Amino acid sequence: MPLDAGTRKDFAEAVREFAERECGTRERRVAHTGGETEAHSPGLYAKLAELGWTGVAMPEEYGGGGGGLADACVLLEELAYGQVPVFALGISMIAAKAVEKFGTEQQREDLIGGFCRGEVCSVAMSEPEAGSDVGSLRCRAERHGDEFVLNGQKTWISCAHYADRMLLVCRTDSSAAKHQGITMLTVPLPTDGVTVRGIDTLGGREVNDVYFTDAVVPAANVIGEVGGAWPQLMAGLNFERITCAAIFLGKARRAFDDTLAYLKQRTQFGRPIGSFQVLRHRMADLATELECCREFVHGLAARVDTEPEVQRAREASMAKLKVTETAKRISIEGMQMFGGAGYTTEFDIERHLRGNIISTVFAGTSEIQREIIASSYGL
């Protein structure tokens, strides 16, 4: 059962205390991220699993906490606000939810149980010629008896270098229509014929190219129906977009609070710069946008828990669009208000900018979210 309001508040406080204890100083964050070159700390992730938090939104029969989407959003938001580097958590949660909905009982026990115990699962969809247009993917899996042989390339695959398993979306029927003949299956890592190569980014080591060369996996690893992954993907994207919104809500809050603290301590012309109307009004606008995001995300997550059978594609896209655009705006305006100090590594605002500016691109660009929203109105 999802947590009640009081218990959820206590849970949020516990996550905040964990974040402060483990990552409350820049020195601790640097130590956990290899000098801020990695977005994920296996050690901290293991601690979350020991506390039972990784599986907060997973069924109890597989080792989870039995909570709902609203509880997952609380966890993800507070970890992001506390700058806890567990980038793989949200990705693994998406994979586990797909298996919960479409997997066999044995697959649920293996993958969801493993996730609750601290295993990482990456999700491999994007390809060099199939980003926003996922239906154009060409990475293929050919059936040979009780096995599939995988060949092709995936790119921008988050946390593949940490993953114990990969949820792969590939083409099993090249003659089928664009959105047919696509299959979802799991690939244990390491597997012979699977090569993971990191891509350097502004955020450090977050994403990877993954190459498949005659890699073999059992046919029993198929999630759902062979050739039926497209509707499975569409069903999972709402969860992904809402959890993504929760993460960047936390990051937006952190960028706002860091900026607010600086405006109160930095003085010019004999007074704190936050007392000048041009900055006070800018912060008032950002605070209002942030509060709208908070109400939207948590309200939407609660509605999903109450009516899980209702597809909320429009609202999920709205949440992802609104929160990520707001996080980017707060980071850009925050750096402007920091002045030259915002360009230095002494303050976290430059790191907030690097981390938040990409939020409007991955997990579905802002342009794609607007297309979905507009289409939902018959436009």
N, C-alpha and C positions, 0 to 999 in steps of 0.2 A: 504494500500500500504506500502511496506517496506520503511524505511527511506532512503533518499538520503545520499550521502557520507558526506556532510557538516552537515546535521542534526544528523547523526549517531555519528559524532565526538563530537558534542555538547552534545549529550546524554551520551556518554562515560565520558565526563568531569563532567556532572551533577552527574553521579553515583559515580565517584571518590570523588567528594566533599561530597556527602552523607556519603560515607564510612569513610572518614577522620573525619567528624563531629561526627558520631555516634560511630565509632570503632577505632579512630586514636591513642588511647593509650591502653596499655595492661590492665590498670585498668578498662577502659570501656568495653573491651572485656570480662574480667573476670566477671564483673557485669551482662553482657548480657547472660552469659552461665553458671550461677550457679557455679562459680569457675572453669570454663573450664571442666565441667562435661556433658554439653549438647551441641549438634551441631546446635541447632535451637532455635532462640529467637522469640516467638510469637509476642512480642511487635514490634520488627524491621520488621517482616513480615507484620504486620498490617500497618506500615508506608509505606512500599513499595506498598501495595495495595491502600492506600490513594493517593499516587502519580500517580497511574495508571500504575505502572511498572510491576506488576506481570503478567498482561495480554498483555504485549507489543506485543506478537506474536499471539494473539488471534483475531478472527474476531470482527469488531466493533459492529455488530448487537447483540453480546452477552456481550458487555461491555468492549471489548478489545481495544487495540491500533491499530489493523489492520496491524501490522508489519510482518516481516518474520523471518526465521531462523537466518539470519545474525544479526538481531536486538536482538534476544534472546541470541545469543552468546556474543554480546557486554555486555549485562546486566550481564550474568552469569560470564563472565571472570572478569569484573571489581569488582563485588561483592566478588568474590573469592580472587582477588588480595588485596582488601581492608579488607579482613578477617571478612566480615560481616556474622555472623552465621545465615544463612537462608537456612539450608540444605534441607528443605522441598520444596523449590522453584523449583529446577530442577525436583524432583520427581513428584510434582503436575503438572508441565508443560507437562511431558510425558503422564500422565493420561488424561489431558485435550485434548491433541492432538489426542489421541486414540478416545475419544468421538467425537471430531470434525469430524474425518474421518469416523467413523462407527456408531455413535449414531443417535438416532432419533432427530427430532427437539426439542421435549420436554426435552430430555436428554441433548442436547446442551445448552438449556436455563438454565437448573438447574445446571449442573456440571460446564460448562465453565463460566456461569455467576457467580456461587459461587466462583470459583477459582479467577476470576478477582476482586471479592470483598474481597478476603483474606482467603478463605477456603483452607484447606490442604487436599490433596488426596494422599494416599499412594498406592503403587503398590505391589500386593502379587502374586509372581510367584514361587520363590524358595521353596523347601521342603527339609527335611532331606536327602532324597534319590533322589532328583531331583534338582541339581544345574546347572552345565553346561549342563546337559542332561535334559532340561526342559520338554521334551516330555514324561518323565517317571513320571510326577506328578500323585498323587493319591487322593489328596483332592477332594471330590466329592460333587456334587449337584444333588439331586433327585427331579424330578418334581412331585408335588402334586397339581393338578388343576392349579390355578393361582399363585402358589408359588413354590419356590425351598427351599429344606431343605439341609443345609450345614453341612458336617462333615469332619474332618481331621485337618491337621496341615500345617502351612506355617512357614518358618524361614528366618532370615536375612531381615526382612521387615523394610525398612527404614521409620522412622518417623510415624509408626503406632500409637505411643502413643500421637501424636499431631493431628492425622487425623480426619477430619470430615466425610470422606468417604474413602472407600478402593476399588480399582479396582482389583478384584479377578479373577484369572485364575484357573479354576477348571475342573474336568472331569464330564461330564454329561452322557457319554456312555462308560462303562467299557468294553464292547464287541468290541468296534471299534478299528481300527489300532492305533498304537502309536501316530501318529500326527493327529488323527481324534477324534471326540467325546470330544473335549475340548472347553469350553465356557468361555467367558469373561462377568462378571457382576459386578455391583456396590453394595457395602454393606455400608449402613449408620452406623456411629459410634457415640455413642455406640449402639449395637444391642444385645438383649438377646442371650446368647449362644456363644458370641464372647469374648474371653479372650486374652488380650495383656500382654505379659511378657517381660521385657527388658533383653537384653543380654549385659553384661559389656564388653567393648572393650578398646583397647589402645586409641581410639578416644573419649571415654566417652560413653554416652547414645545416640546411633545412630540407632541401629537396634533392632528388636524384634522377638520373637516367637509369633505366633498368632494361637490360637486353636479355632476350630469351633465344637460346640456340639449341634446338632439339631437346629442350627440357621436358622431362616426363613426370606427370602426376597421375594418381589414380582417378578413374572416372567417378569414384565415390566422393571426390572432392567438389563435385558440382553442387552449387547452392541453387535450390529451386529447380526450374525446368531447363533442360538443354534448349538453347535458342530462345528462351523466354526472359532474358535478363532486362530488356528495356523497361517493361512496366515495373520490375523490381527496382531498377535504378530510380525511376520517377517517384516511387513510393518512399525511397530512402532520402531523396534530396530535401524534402521538407524538414526532416530531422537534422540533416547536415546544416541547412541554412539557419535554423533557429539556434542550434548550439554554437555556430559560428558567430551569430549575433551576440550571444551571451559572452563569448570570449572577448569580443571587441568592445562590448559594453564595459567590461572590467578594464581593458586597456585604455579606453577613452576616459573613464573615471580617474585612472592613475595620471594620465597626461594633464587632465584638468586640475587635480589636486596639487601636482607638482608645480604647475604654473601659478596657481593661487598662492602657494607658499612663497614662491619667489616674488610675486607682486607685493606681498606684505613685508618682505625683508629688504628688498632692494630700494634704496633711496636715491632721488635726484631732486635738485632744486629744494632741498631741505625737507622732503617728505617722501613716504613710500610711493612708489610709482603706481600702485594699485588705487591710490586716492584720486588719480587724474581721471576725468570723466571719460575720455576716449577709451581707456582700458577697463574702467568699471563697467561701462555699457557693453563692451565686447564680451566681458566675462558673464554679464547677466544674460546675454543672448546664448552663449555657449551652455550655461547652466540650464537654461530653459530647454534647449535641444536635448541635453543629456537626460533630463528628467522625463521628457517624452519617450526617449529610447528605453529608459528603465521600466516605465509603466507598460510600454508596448511589449517588450520581451517577456517579462514575467507574467503579464496578463495573458499573452498568447500561449505560453507554455502551460499555464493552468487550464486554459480552454482545451488544449490538446489532451491533457490528462483526463479531463472530465468527459470529453467526447472523442475518444481515440479513433472511432470509425469515420470521422469527418475529415476529408482531405482539405487542408488549408494551404494550398500552393500559393494563392495570392498573398495571404498574410505572411507566410514564411519568406517569400521574396521581398515583401515590404520591410520586414524586420531586418533581413540581411542588408538590403539597400540602405535603409535609414541609419542603422547603427554604424556600418563601416564608413559611410560618407561622413558621418558626424565624428567618428574617431580620427579620420584623416584631417578634417577641418580643425579639430581641437589641437592636433599635433602641429599643424602648419601655423596656426595663429599663435599657439603657445611659443613656438620658436621665435616668431616675430616679436612677441612681447618680452622674451628673454633678451632680445637684442643680440649683440655679438657673443654674449655668454652662451646663448643657445646653440652656437655652432661649435662649441668646445665639447670635449668628452668629459669635462668635469661635472656636467649636469646630465641627467637622464633624458632631457627633452629631445636631444638629437637621436637617441636610441628609440624613443617613442615614435619619432617621425619615420625612422627607417622601418620600424616594425608595423606601423599602421598604414603607411602609404600604399602597401601592397594589398591591404585588406579588401579594396574595391576591385581587385583582379581575381584572386583565387576563390575557389568554392562558388564560381559563377560571377562573372563581371557585373558591374553596376548596369551596364548596357543590357546584358541578358536578363537581369532582374526586371528592368523596366519593360522589356519585351513581354515577359511572362505576365506582369501586372496589367499591361495594356491589353494583352490578348484575353485576359480573364474578363474584361469589360466588352469583349466583342469587337475590339478595334484591330 
